[in-house]
Amino acid sequence: MDKKHFQAEYDKIEVPSEDVIKAIQNGMMKANQDGIAPIQNKRRKSTFILSVVATLFISSSFISPTLSHVMADVPVLGNLYGHFNDLVGRSLSAQQLITELNEIARSKGIDVTITSAYYDGAVIGVTFHVEGNVKSEENGQLMATYEIFDGKEGISDSKEVVYMEPSGNGYSGSIQLNYPKAKLPADTTFPLEFKNIGDNEGNWKFNVPIKQLDFDTIATNVETSNKNADIQINFDSVIAAKASTSINYTATFPKEKDQLRLEVYDDKGNVIPLLSDGIDLDSNKTEEHITVVGRTIIPESLKGKTDYLEIHPKVALFEEDQFIKLNQQTPLSISSNRQNLSVNVEKMNLQEDTFSIDFQVNNGNIGNWDLNFFKDYANNDITLVKETEKKIYEKPIEHSITVLDEKTLRFRSTFDISTIKNFNMEDYIIRVNLYTLSANIPLELEPVKIILNEN
């Protein structure tokens, strides 16, 4: 799978309204200015725009939880994980490696029962059943909010929402998560607390016992780097478990928080689907760098199925906003100093009621994207703003986009300043956001090969 995968995922997105698009941009920009990495989801998409869109719609309804869909309608344990679309649980169930449980917590006339659990490599799974006086939603599902590991902020997805479906006399659901630490203990407990079930607030608290299934650790110590971007990635080990495979790595970036994504292939060149990518387990900051201990999980046992893994690392580089004064001499160029991304401003023109800017994106290099992607970029990420509000990401000044030359990615943005009283060029600037480009056109590092089966 090459860069065309990013285009394919982008093309699948149903483009929302302009206000929603701008809300996405605002969230991304606010994260940039605060030095926050892009929002992470435990089932990450290779395309960064897609993950931001998904997070936006979730966050519009809930303050902090993310969304876990379940597909449960069969009360027999052997079939549950298949209906949950949990590949790891389904495989372990077929191997009869699921631990059946019957732990009950009662609150507000509602019983929650933990019915099974597994702990395979770095993946944990739990199924549960709810009975009592609960009210489902119009679609028949029942929603619950819960915390894992006491809702600790340093743990990804520590607060979530799960949807259950009718099953027997109640509702069944499933939770799958990644063990949040680098070391994997043999025996531990999984702190789990349901805070709300439907409209009911309460406390349904568990310490779910989990026993690690046997796994092999394959030391790898394979490295790739990019000196210009000041990035180094060392692949430390592979956890070969019963129904999952985990890739452990240590990545060093400049103090800005870059984002690493992996594409993984088998020895025949087939892409290997990922369960979770870019899981941060630990980090250490110095004045110049941040070192992240991370993990990527594959929902399949691969040892014996492929002799090696070929890993293609891609990094979305953190980019600060750059600004152009309206009276600057043109032509001029705004560019990244760590990868080949740019906006070349050809001219700017002030009229009585409009201010226009002609520019070219990425020197006309369209790559594997299409014109619509760059047109959206031109519309949403090159904006006229008050200099005193350059870090405020609200609805931009009204403007229109004209494609001057689609083959060379040349555009004109015309801003309507007719409603701005006493418009003064010294009070306004053009804000150029390269981060959207870097997030969707990631830097590709040299691929590495990790041997799983020695001949």
N, C-alpha and C positions, 0 to 999 in steps of 0.2 A: 504494500500500500504506500503510495507516494503522496505528494501534496494535493493530488486530485481528490483525496479523501476529504480534505478540509472543504473544498468546493462542493463536493457532494452533500456533505452535512449542512453546509450553509444553504444550499438550494432547497433542502427539505423544510426549512423554517418557513412557516406562514408569517409573512411580514405583518406585524401589528400596526396599530395606528401611529401617526407621527408623535403624539404625546407619549405613547408607551416607549417608542424608540428613544425619545429624548430622555425619558426617565431612566432607561438603561444606561445611556451615556452619562447622565448625571451621577448615577451610582458608581460607575467605573471611575469617573474623574475624581469624585470625592475620595474613593479608595486610594487613588494615585497620590493625591495631595497629602493624605494622612500616612503615606508609606505603607499601606495595607496591601497584602497580596490579593489577587482576584479571589472572590468567594469560591470555596471549594465544596464540592459535593462528593459523597463517597462513591457514587457511580459517575465518574467524570466523563464528559464527552471530549473527544479529541479536538473539537472545535470550541474555541473559547467563547465566541459570541453565543453559541447554543447554551453553554452552561450559565452565562450571565442572564440570558432570557429566562431560562427555567427558574433561576434563583429569584428573579424579579417577581414573577407571578406568585411564587410561594411567599415571598416576603410581603406582598401586598395584603395577605390575609393574616399572617402570623408574624410576631415580632422577631423571634429567633429560630423556631423550629424549621427543619426542612421536611420534605415529604417522602414517605415510604408507602408505596402502593402494595397491597397484598391481593392475592387471588385464592381465597380459601373457601371451599364449599364442601370438602370431603373430610369427614371426621376420622377416617382411618389414617394412622400415623404414616404408614408406608406410602400413602399417596399424597400426603399433605404438601411435602416440599416441592413436588412436581407442580401442584396447583399454585404454590407460592412463587413459582418461577425462580426458585433458589437452586442453582445448578450444583453447588457444593453440597447442600443438604440432600438433594435428590440422589447424588452419587453415594453419599455416606449411608443413606437409607437403604440403597440397593446392596451395600456391603454389610448391612446390619450393624452399623457403627454409631447409631443415634442413641443417646441416653434418654429413656422415657422417665418423666417426672410427674409428680402430682402435688405441687406446692400451691397452696391456696392463700390468698389474702382477701379479707372482707372489709368493706367500708361503704357506708351509705346505701346498704341493701343490695350491693353489687359484689359478686364473686369474680375474682380473676384467678385463673389457674394456669400455672406454667406447666405445659404438657410434655415438652421435650427440649433438649439442648444438645449442641455439639461444639467442639473446640478443635479445629483442624488447622494446624500451622498457625497462621495469623488471622484466621477467620472464625468468628463466633456466630452461632445461630440459635434462636429461641422461638418456639411456637407457644401460643397461649390461647385460652378460651375465656370468654366473658359471658356471664349469665346474670340476670337480675332486671331491675326496673330501669331500663335504658331506652332512649329514644334515638332511632336511627335517622339518617338524613333522607331526603326525598328519593335518592337513588337506591335506598336500601342498605347503604353502607353505614358503619358506625365508626366514628373518629375518636382517637385517644391521643393525648400528649403524654410524653414520658421523658425521663432523664436517665442517662446511663453514667456510671462512675460518678454519681453525685453531681452531675451537671458541670463538671470542672471545665473552665474556659479553655484550658490548654489542650483539651481533647476535641478532635474534630467531630462535629455532629453530636455533641453531648446532650442536646435537647432536640427532640424530633416529634413529628406527627406521624401516626400510623393509621391507616384505614383498614377496618375489618369487614368481613362479609358474613352473611348468615350461615350458620353451621349448626345442625342439631337444634338444641334448645336455646342457642345463643349465637355468639359470633366468634369466629376464629381469626387469628392474625399471626404474623410472623415478623421477626426483627432479625436483621443480619447486620453485623458491624465488624470493623477491623480492630484487632487488639491494639491498643493505642501506645504500646511501649516496644522498644527494640528487643528486649529480652522476653522470651516466651516461657512462662513458668509451667511446670508439669501439672500442678493442681492449683486452682484458685477459685474465687467466686466472682460473679459478674453482678455488681450492684445495679439494680433496675427498679425504678419507681414510676408508676403511672400517676400523673397529676390530675388529669381530667379524662373521663370516659363519657362521650357524648356531652350533654349539658351538665354533667355531675362532677363537682370538684370533690376530691378525696385524697387518700393516701393508700395506695396499694403497693407495698414495698417488698422487695425480694433481694436476697443474696443468692443468686442462682449458682449452684455448684457446677463447675466445668472441669473436665479432666482432659488434658492434652492427649490427642491421639499420636501414635508414633510418627516421627518424621525424620528425614535426613537433612543435614546442613551441608551444602556443597560450597566450599570456599572458592572464590573466583578471582578477586583482586585484578580486575581488568579496568583500564582507565581510558577516558577520552577527554579532550579539552579544546578550548578555543582561546588563544592568547589575546586576540584583539578584544573579545568580549569579556576577558578575564574570568572565564568559567572553567572549572575542572570537576569532572564527575568520576568517582571510583565506584565500580560495582563490586560490593564486598562479598556477597554470598547469595545463594539461592536456597530457599526452604522448600524441600520436596515433600509435601504432605500427602495424605491419603486421597484427597479430592481437590487439592488446591496447590498452587505454586506461587511463591512469593519471591520477589527480587528486592534485595536490600542494597542500598547505595548511600554514599556520602557525597554531597554536592556542595561546592564552594562557589559563591557568587560575590560580586561587589556588594556593598552594604545595602543597595537597593534590593528589594525582594523579587528576584526573577522567579519564573515558574517553569519547572521542568515537566515535560510530558514524554512518555515513551511509546513507541510503536514496536511491537515484538513480532518476530516471524519464526517459523520452525525451519528445520533443515531442508525443506522442500520449497521454501519461499512463501508459504501460506501465512497470512496474517493470523495472529492469535488474539482473540477477543480478551479484553481486560475486565476484571470485576471492579477494581479501584485503582486509581492512578494518582501519583503525587501526594501520598500520605506523609505528612510531616510528623516524625516521631520525637525529634529533639532538634535543638538548634543552639548555636553558639555564635555570639557576635563579637567582633573586634572593631577597631576604628575603621578598618578598610574593607572587611569582608564579613559575610555571614556563611556559616557552615551548617548545612541541614542534613540530618540523618533521615532518610526517607524510605518508602516502601511502595512497590506496585504489586498488586495481587491479580493472579490469573485463576479463574474458577474451574481449574482442571488440573489433574495430576499429569505431568508431562514426562517425568522420568520413565524411560523405556519407550516413549512414543516419538521422541526426537533426539538426535544426538547432540544438538546444540540449539541455543537461542541466539538469534541475531537481533540486536537491539538498536533502534534508531532514535537517539535522544533529540528532542526538539525543545527549545527554550524560548518562552515569551519574555522578551527583555523589558524590564521596567524602563519607562520613558517619562521624563518630566514634560509638562506643557512648555511650549516655547511661544514667544510673543513678538509681534511685529508692530512697530509704530506706524501710524498712517502716513507720516511724512518721510518715511525712509526711502532712500534711493532704490530703484529697481533697475534691472532684475536682482533678486537676492534668493538665497537658498536656505531652507530650514532642513536640517538632516540629523540623523542619529550618528553618534560617534562609535557605535558598536556593531551596527549592521547596515545594510544597504537600503535604507528607507529615507525618503525625502519628499519635501513639497517645495517646488521651485516657483517663486512668485515672479510673474512676468511684468505685470503693471498693476497699479491701483489708480482709481479715478473717482474724484469727488464731483458730483453734479448737485443741482439744487435740492432734489428730494432723494437722491440715491448715492450710495457709495459702492463701488464695484471693485472686485479683485479677480484678476486672471491668473491662473496657476496650473501647474502640471504636477501630477502625483507620480512618485517613484520613477522619474525619468521616462515615463511611458511604458514601463515594464509591467505588463498585465499578469504575467505568470500563469498560474492555473485558476485564477479568479475570472470573473466576468465584469462587464461594464457596470452592472447594477451595484455590485459591491463597492466599487470606487465612487460611483455617483452618490451612494448613501454616505460614504465617508466624506465626500466633499460637502454634503448637505449638513452633516451632524458634527463634524470635527474641525471645521475651519470657520470660526464664528467671530462676529464683531461684538465686542463687549466693552463696558466701561472699565477703564484701567483700575479704578478703585474696587471693582467687583470681579476681577479676573479669576478669582478662586471661588466664585459663587456660580453654581451650575444650575441655572434656572432656564426657563424657556428663552431661546436666543432671540435676538432682533429678527423680525420677519425678513426673509430673503428667498430668492429663487435661484435655481441652479440651471445653467445653460451648458450643454456639452459642446465645446468648441471643436474638439477633434477626438473622436472615440478611440482611434487607433493609437494615439499618443497620450491619452488620458489627460487632455487639457480641458479645463472647466472655467466658467465664469460664475462667481457668486455675486448677486446684486442685492444689497441690503436697502430696505426701505427706511429712510431716516426722516420721512416727512412728518412723523408725529413726535420727533425729538426736538424739544424747544432749544433754540440757541446751540445747535450742534457745533461742537468744537473738536477739530481733529486731534488736539492734544489731550482730550479727555477720554479718547477711545483707542483701543488696540485690537489687532487681529490675534485671536488665540488659536494656536495650531497644536492639535493633539496627535502625536505620533503613536501613542500607546495602543489605539485601536488597530493600527497597522501591525505593530509588533506582536500584539496578542493573537492576531489571525494569520500573520505571516511569520511564524516563529523561526528563530535561528536554528539551522540544522547542523548538528555536530557529526563528526565521523562515527559511523556505526561500529559496534563492538560485537564480538562473538563470545558467548559463554558456553563452555562445554559441559553437558550434563552426563553423557554416557561415554566413558573412556573405552576405546576399543582394545 
